[in-house]
Amino acid sequence: MGVDRRQFLKIASLSTLLGIGGKAVFELLAPGELEAAVPLMEGKRWAMVIDMRRMTDEIMDECQKACHSVHNVPNFGDPKVEIKWIWKEEFEHAFPDQENEYVADEVKHRSYLLLCNHCSNPPCCRVCPTGATWQREDGIVMMDWHRCIGCRFCMAGCPYGSRSFNWGDPRKAPKELSPDFPANPEFPTRTKGVVEKCTFCDERLAKGELPVCVEAANKKKEDLLIFGDLADPDSNVRQALRKHFTIRRKPELGTNPNVYYIV
Amino acid sequence: MYDGGKIIAGLVIGLCLLLSPFFYNAGKAAKAPEPELTAKAKEAKQCVADTAYMKSRHMHLLDEWRQTVVRDGERYYKGSNGKVYYKSLQVTCLDCHSNKSKFCDQCHNYMGVTPYCWDCHLVPKENK
């Protein structure tokens, strides 16, 4: 006679306790532990304020064109495989949490310029299994395309649709839609199976330049897009936020987005 | 031993077939390719580090650059000659070594390595 049922259960439960019920599980399940693992903001915190009252569709297109050509973002012409770093969206889709039954016509019927919110509490970074996306000390939610395995957890985690997946080789994008792709020889393309998104132009910030969308928009109208440090109380963004009433996308989710809209 | 002659003959033929590539290629060792320098690279005389180091360790240097640029945002590298370089395969390395097929690919093919840098990083157009 081998092991009876009772003995089997005893051994099984004991080995489970020893195996996975060790310190790790208690640490994982302890309340507040995950929250503490998210790095706290120190010093700088990059943010953007977008003045939608003076914004036009043409300028938004201009911003997208500038961004997508500088970052070699391909155009496949198919919304199913679309890759976007910055894009236009109607009010109801951009701000589905705005609960007012009746909204001013001009607010309701114009498009909004959307991009990665570079949240202070980014859900995408929490779910990334390889550490390919993380929050830098200056608040930028950065990506390491070398490390991305294309699992798309971050896309599921992001409540703003800011992340796009390369379903195919971006270099095989139809030539008639993106004739000059890759337009910027100083920036890489991505490869099949990698997620990409806006990085607040970290490569330009490193050189002391403003993000390319900000530059493109402000060429048309001054201070349409304001980019600055939210941690500094005298910064341009903080001044704009003091002066105007702004809204953010889905703030109730607790992601603490850093892109503000003057409506 | 039954059919001993056939077995031994078969073994000999099999061994010959197995070794035939060695006999076929005997004395014809492929020469290690010499990386070709562009005029710009020749003029600069020295890379970001000395030639011996670059020959044997360039992949480690590139890996370190990748890590420090993307992760830590440190975009400049002080070379052994005191000069400061912008850390970028695409912008800095390939600016001098714009002849990728003669500088990179030859050796990589000879060594049988296929780095996937070029899946994303753009290669300058070469005049052939």
Interface residues (C-beta under 8 A of the other chain):
Chain A: N72 R136 M142 D144 W145 H146 P182 P185 E186 F187 P188 T189 R190 T191 D202 A206
Chain B: R66 V70 R71 G73 R75 S88 Q90 V91 Y116 D119 C120 H121 L122 P124
